[in-house]
């Protein structure tokens, strides 16, 4: 069994390395263009909402805030994290 694996690797090493490189490139592109931006948007939504509520100074516990404040904080956050 070990000999079969050694022979397979000996004859197909270039293909295996090429497949590993392609998988790393595809995985890196997925992370950079899909996963990372969606996580930044999700985090910025929460940050902007919390800051807008804090600025509104709601003491009664209701979660109301000004849309303009939210938009300002959201855009600031996106710029801060590189989107």
CORBEL-V982658 format. One record per helix or strand of 3 or more residues. SS is the DSSP state (A for helix, B for strand). FROM is the first residue (numbers start at 1). LEN is the number of residues. Records with the same first field share a line. If there is no record, write none. Layout:
BEGIN
SS = FROM-LEN, FROM-LEN
END
This chain:
BEGIN
A = 2-55, 67-14
END
